[in-house]
Amino acid sequence: MRKKKCVAMLLAGGQGSRLGILTKKVAKPAVPFGGKFRIIDFPLSNCTNSSIDVVGVLTQYRPLELNSYIGSGSPWDLDLSNGGVFVLPPYQTGKTGEWYKGTANAIYQNIPFIEQWDPDYVLVLSGDHIYKMDYNAMLRAHIDKGADLTIAVREVPWEDASRFGILNTDENDRIIEFEEKPAKPKSNKASMGVYIFTWSKMRKYLELDEADPKSDNDFGKNIIPEMLNANEKLFTYTFEGYWKDVGTIESLWESNMDLLTLPMPIDLSDKRWRIYARNPGMPPHHIDKGAKVYNSLITEGCEVKGIVHHSVLFAGVTVDVGAEVTDAVVMPGAIIERGAVVRRAIVAENAVIKAGAIVGEETGNIAVVGPGATIASGETVAAGVQIDADAQ
Amino acid sequence: MKDVMGLIVTGENDIHLGELTSQRAVAALPIAGRYRVIDFQLSSMVHTGIKNVGIITQKNYSSLMDHVGSGREWDLHGKQGMVILPPFLTRENMGVYSGLLDALKSNTSFLSRSKQEYVVLTNSHTIYNIDFTEALRAHVANKADITVLYSRNKASGVDGDDTYYTVDENNKVIGMEIGALAPKGDAASLKIYITKRELLRQLTEQGAANGLHDFERDILQKNINEGTLEVYGYEYDGIAWQIDSIQSYFNFNMALLDSNFRHNLFPSERPIYTKVRDDMPARYIGDSECDNSLIANGCHIEGTVINSILFRGVKIARGAVVKNSIVMQDAQIQEGAEIDHCILDKQSVIRRNGRLIAPAAYPIVIAKNVVI
């Protein structure tokens, strides 16, 4: 295999338990987003658009759907003879072999994978954010500064800063301190969980970390503080633009709703920075006589006979006569039958809302109907309630 | 269906399609909101399990090549996969074939080096979604030399261009009429044939040696009349629509607005594959209105769309009205403009407050890249 300047490692092993029923059977990066995408399409497409063509995807929790979604990597042009996308689950090695113990350990266990490419730099990504970012620009900054580690940050409102991992820097953006969720933040530079390491340094600290039995093997808790203690060169790289952590039901819903504002805070129609996705191959959607559609995103394969207002409909969704869908995210293949009402809700893949049922309320928390669940005729799902198909 | 290959012959007479095919073969004509005509033939072959498909091209094949690419979207990019067979210009062959037999003659080497026993031979201007497996079984069971697919509900083509068969109770073809004004048979030819690869190669070479060009007249009809080949029919009762005029193109697209028709042509177990464009979902903005229309991804709708088909990436500005029209990819209808019974080719633009109202019987075609 030929040498690569930079390889990407995408941490996709977490359960994402805050997404509740939506990640009961799939890993968080495989959760649908924005009418035709899955969350992982964003970091994968960013890699393709940044000319980074080796991407290791570290999986652990419920990997089947994610694996088949990634497949050969062709939707992202990552099916290459020299490079491409590689799914990397934990594996047995002789007498040993174990689960990924933490984010740093997941990379540690894949040192042989990285060494195959003899890279100078390693980009670490996570699979739970919606953003468009040129990693190559960040890599240039990393090289220009002669950094050992560069951490992408964005400036958050000061009142929110105590909810994030905050990086305190000097006037040259050199990091002097890392504080996880500080009560009294000294900076508003929040870590995005996007790191570029110089590989020789990264390898050294991964090995040191692994040798420490007390370590949590985590980048935020262990690797970064160790490197700061040793006075290595850590810099921030400020990212401007839309970035959203979609790790909770509320934030996933909000981020979908963000796509309905004008202008779109994240332009998904930009031909110079396309977000690629696997395509289900359905005919165009049909808006029937008497149907009404306002301020919505509607994907191929949908059949709309009712009213859709301020909502995102994924591929192959049916909204039957007299049904009303408002402020909702309706995932692939879901069916909203006659006269049913859905508002402030996420209806997951292949769920069925029977005639006359009511899901969600005008105010309050987001109601969620889980993948494959059925809401019977006349039933009601209150705000904030999650319906699990397995519990039915 | 490992033992079957496919052959798609493109470059039909497209004179009645006018401007729509001036720069492209019928096979590459955009249709049904996000497809090209050839997607239907290719997908049918793929769903039959055919892995080796040759596409015989003639003039204007660059957009067709661009569309099918390596065949990846149809999973035809494997070791066998898809082969484009462009005209091979020699002293004998000037690049335009004078008939199906002529087209096959230039590609006998492809037939020779293919390994499969059977071949499904199809034209490239009929829309259908067929799993050929049953027809192949019937072909083998009948011990037929050639099986011709026919339909009793095919939307008929341009006058004088249709072929009808007469079949007996065993589906054996006992008569064949080409271009008859009042045909006796009711089994309209779909111009899809199943035969052994080796037989097709022999018939082609014999025909060429005798200076023949026309597969239907010189091979099929002759052998049926003389009883020298066992020719059987196979009835296909699904949708079959020949795209050979502006009116047939317009009517086919409009027929798709009917849900039953659409679901018959696009059953979920046999999707039609096409080149992917990676557009975002369609966006409906502000006071947009949409009634009985098919809308592809990437559209941006602020105006009114009624009884129409919008391809990928079409922009309908505020106050614009689109009725009974077909708007191909990336075309724009600007503020206050209005169109009715129009076919807008790719990237065309109707400027602010422009009006183009055509009669239902004669839709207007606006050529690619034209700004009005």
Chai-1 contact restraints between the chains, C-beta under 6 A:
chainA,res_idxA,chainB,res_idxB,connection_type,confidence,min_distance_angstrom,max_distance_angstrom,comment,restraint_id
A,G35,B,P281,contact,1.0,0.0,6.0,A-B,restraint_1
A,K36,B,P281,contact,1.0,0.0,6.0,A-B,restraint_2
A,L268,B,M280,contact,1.0,0.0,6.0,A-B,restraint_3
A,S269,B,M280,contact,1.0,0.0,6.0,A-B,restraint_4
A,R274,B,D278,contact,1.0,0.0,6.0,A-B,restraint_5
A,Y276,B,D278,contact,1.0,0.0,6.0,A-B,restraint_6
A,N279,B,V276,contact,1.0,0.0,6.0,A-B,restraint_7
A,G281,B,P271,contact,1.0,0.0,6.0,A-B,restraint_8
A,G281,B,Y273,contact,1.0,0.0,6.0,A-B,restraint_9
A,P283,B,F266,contact,1.0,0.0,6.0,A-B,restraint_10
A,P284,B,G33,contact,1.0,0.0,6.0,A-B,restraint_11
A,P284,B,R34,contact,1.0,0.0,6.0,A-B,restraint_12
A,P284,B,L294,contact,1.0,0.0,6.0,A-B,restraint_13
A,P284,B,I295,contact,1.0,0.0,6.0,A-B,restraint_14
A,P284,B,A296,contact,1.0,0.0,6.0,A-B,restraint_15
A,H285,B,I295,contact,1.0,0.0,6.0,A-B,restraint_16
A,H286,B,L294,contact,1.0,0.0,6.0,A-B,restraint_17
A,I287,B,C290,contact,1.0,0.0,6.0,A-B,restraint_18
A,I287,B,S293,contact,1.0,0.0,6.0,A-B,restraint_19
A,K289,B,D291,contact,1.0,0.0,6.0,A-B,restraint_20
A,K289,B,N292,contact,1.0,0.0,6.0,A-B,restraint_21
A,V293,B,Y284,contact,1.0,0.0,6.0,A-B,restraint_22
A,V293,B,C290,contact,1.0,0.0,6.0,A-B,restraint_23
A,S296,B,Y284,contact,1.0,0.0,6.0,A-B,restraint_24
A,L297,B,P281,contact,1.0,0.0,6.0,A-B,restraint_25
A,L297,B,R283,contact,1.0,0.0,6.0,A-B,restraint_26
A,I298,B,P281,contact,1.0,0.0,6.0,A-B,restraint_27
A,I298,B,A282,contact,1.0,0.0,6.0,A-B,restraint_28
A,T299,B,P281,contact,1.0,0.0,6.0,A-B,restraint_29
A,E300,B,N297,contact,1.0,0.0,6.0,A-B,restraint_30
